[in-house]
């Protein structure tokens, strides 16, 4: 019985860590950018490839101020803009998520520098909290875009929970048979 209680405690702790990870956010500001481009034209996958010295990037998600979204992950993410807008929050809404062994974020304004961020450590579900972009007069975010290499799906948290509980159950059943 003691082993069962310990197993349940470990399962609950694992669940808490999974859901806590979901609520985390990555805050990005202009000073955190890995690269700044003075180009006024919209950067495409080839431009980002050249900047970061990589290849085979594609647009995963793009959100334009005013509501339109595009890319294969448009149904999995949403972006809320605030301020002029000089702030944005990109958040995962469900479904397939972006996996980033190699992903890049572009924050663009029509006349100001564009900021590029390497999102290689992003898990695809943590919020991207963009703060203090184009604070001065005449600047505002026009769109945000995420480019990446592969379209690998991350299992839903519920699937991970079921796998974890199944493994615990198998371990407990094995101990019961051994005694």
C-alpha positions as CSV (number, residue, x, y, z in Angstrom):
1,X,0.0,0.0,0.0
2,X,2.9,2.3,0.8
3,X,4.3,1.8,-2.7
4,X,1.0,2.7,-4.2
5,X,0.8,5.9,-2.3
6,X,4.4,6.8,-3.3
7,X,3.6,6.0,-6.9
8,X,0.5,8.3,-6.8
9,X,2.6,11.1,-5.2
10,X,5.2,10.8,-8.0
11,X,2.4,10.8,-10.6
12,X,0.9,13.9,-9.2
13,X,4.2,15.6,-9.0
14,X,4.9,14.8,-12.7
15,X,1.4,16.1,-13.6
16,X,2.1,19.3,-11.7
17,X,5.4,19.8,-13.6
18,X,3.8,19.2,-17.0
19,X,1.1,21.8,-16.4
20,X,3.5,24.3,-14.8
21,X,5.7,24.1,-17.9
22,X,2.6,24.9,-20.0
23,X,2.1,28.1,-18.1
24,X,5.6,29.5,-18.5
25,X,6.4,32.4,-20.8
26,X,9.5,33.5,-22.6
27,X,9.8,37.3,-22.5
28,X,11.6,38.9,-25.4
29,X,12.5,42.5,-25.9
30,X,14.4,44.3,-28.7
31,X,17.7,44.1,-26.7
32,X,17.4,40.3,-26.6
33,X,17.4,40.0,-30.5
34,X,20.0,37.7,-32.0
35,X,19.9,39.9,-35.2
36,X,18.5,43.2,-36.3
37,X,17.6,43.9,-39.9
38,X,17.2,47.4,-41.3
39,X,15.3,46.1,-44.4
40,X,11.8,47.5,-44.7
41,X,10.6,44.6,-46.8
42,X,9.0,41.5,-45.2
43,X,11.6,38.9,-44.5
44,X,10.9,35.5,-46.0
45,X,12.4,32.0,-45.2
46,X,15.3,32.6,-47.6
47,X,16.2,35.8,-45.9
48,X,16.2,34.2,-42.5
49,X,18.2,31.3,-43.8
50,X,20.9,33.8,-45.0
51,X,20.9,35.7,-41.8
52,X,21.4,32.7,-39.6
53,X,23.4,30.6,-42.0
54,X,21.0,27.7,-42.3
55,X,18.8,26.2,-45.0
56,X,15.4,24.5,-45.6
57,X,13.3,26.9,-43.4
58,X,9.6,27.4,-44.0
59,X,7.0,29.7,-42.5
60,X,5.3,27.9,-39.6
61,X,3.1,30.8,-38.3
62,X,2.5,34.4,-39.1
63,X,0.1,36.8,-37.4
64,X,-0.6,40.2,-38.9
65,X,-1.9,43.1,-36.8
66,X,-5.6,43.3,-37.7
67,X,-6.3,39.6,-37.4
68,X,-5.1,37.5,-40.3
69,X,-3.0,34.5,-39.6
70,X,-1.2,32.1,-42.0
71,X,1.1,29.1,-42.0
72,X,0.4,25.4,-41.2
73,X,0.3,26.1,-37.4
74,X,-2.2,29.1,-37.7
75,X,-4.9,27.0,-36.0
76,X,-2.6,26.1,-33.0
77,X,-1.5,29.6,-32.0
78,X,-3.0,33.0,-31.5
79,X,-1.4,36.4,-31.0
80,X,-2.8,39.3,-28.9
81,X,-1.4,42.7,-29.6
82,X,-1.4,45.6,-27.2
83,X,-0.2,49.2,-27.0
84,X,0.4,50.9,-30.3
85,X,1.0,47.8,-30.8
86,X,4.4,47.6,-29.2
87,X,3.7,44.4,-27.2
88,X,2.4,41.0,-28.4
89,X,1.7,37.7,-26.8
90,X,1.9,34.6,-28.9
91,X,0.3,31.7,-27.2
92,X,-0.5,28.0,-27.9
93,X,-4.2,27.2,-28.2
94,X,-4.1,23.5,-28.8
95,X,-3.5,20.9,-31.5
96,X,-0.2,20.4,-33.2
97,X,2.6,22.5,-31.8
98,X,5.8,23.7,-33.3
99,X,9.0,21.7,-32.3
100,X,12.1,23.9,-32.5
101,X,15.4,22.3,-32.9
102,X,15.8,25.2,-35.2
103,X,13.2,28.0,-35.2
104,X,13.3,31.7,-35.6
105,X,11.0,34.6,-34.7
106,X,10.7,37.8,-36.7
107,X,9.1,40.9,-35.2
108,X,8.4,43.5,-37.9
109,X,7.4,47.2,-38.2
110,X,6.9,48.9,-41.6
111,X,9.6,51.5,-41.2
112,X,11.7,50.4,-38.2
113,X,14.3,47.6,-37.8
114,X,13.1,44.1,-37.8
115,X,14.1,41.9,-34.8
116,X,15.1,38.3,-35.2
117,X,15.3,35.7,-32.4
118,X,16.7,32.2,-32.3
119,X,13.9,30.1,-30.7
120,X,15.9,26.8,-30.6
121,X,15.2,26.2,-27.0
122,X,11.4,27.0,-27.2
123,X,9.2,24.0,-26.5
124,X,6.4,25.3,-28.8
125,X,3.8,25.6,-26.0
126,X,5.3,28.3,-23.7
127,X,4.0,31.8,-24.4
128,X,6.2,34.2,-26.3
129,X,5.7,37.5,-24.5
130,X,7.1,40.3,-26.7
131,X,7.6,43.6,-24.8
132,X,8.6,47.2,-25.6
133,X,9.0,47.0,-29.4
134,X,8.9,50.3,-31.3
135,X,8.1,52.4,-28.2
136,X,8.9,55.6,-29.9
137,X,6.6,57.7,-32.1
138,X,5.8,56.3,-35.5
139,X,6.6,52.7,-34.8
140,X,4.4,49.7,-34.2
141,X,4.4,45.9,-34.7
142,X,2.9,45.1,-38.1
143,X,3.4,41.3,-37.8
144,X,5.2,38.5,-36.1
145,X,6.4,35.3,-37.9
146,X,7.9,32.0,-36.9
147,X,10.1,30.1,-39.3
148,X,11.4,26.6,-38.7
149,X,12.9,23.4,-40.3
150,X,10.6,20.5,-39.4
151,X,7.0,19.9,-38.7
152,X,7.2,17.3,-35.9
153,X,4.3,17.2,-33.5
154,X,4.6,17.2,-29.7
155,X,2.3,14.8,-27.9
156,X,-0.6,16.4,-26.0
157,X,0.0,16.7,-22.3
158,X,-2.9,14.2,-21.8
159,X,-1.0,11.6,-23.9
160,X,2.1,12.1,-21.8
161,X,0.1,11.7,-18.6
162,X,-1.5,8.4,-19.9
163,X,1.9,7.1,-20.8
164,X,3.4,8.0,-17.4
165,X,0.4,6.4,-15.5
166,X,0.7,3.3,-17.7
167,X,4.4,2.9,-16.9
168,X,3.7,3.4,-13.2
169,X,0.9,0.7,-13.4
170,X,3.3,-1.7,-15.1
171,X,5.9,-1.2,-12.5
172,X,3.4,-1.7,-9.7
173,X,2.0,-4.9,-11.4
174,X,5.6,-6.2,-11.8
175,X,6.3,-5.7,-8.1
176,X,3.1,-7.4,-7.1
177,X,3.9,-10.5,-9.3
178,X,7.4,-10.6,-7.8
179,X,6.1,-10.7,-4.2
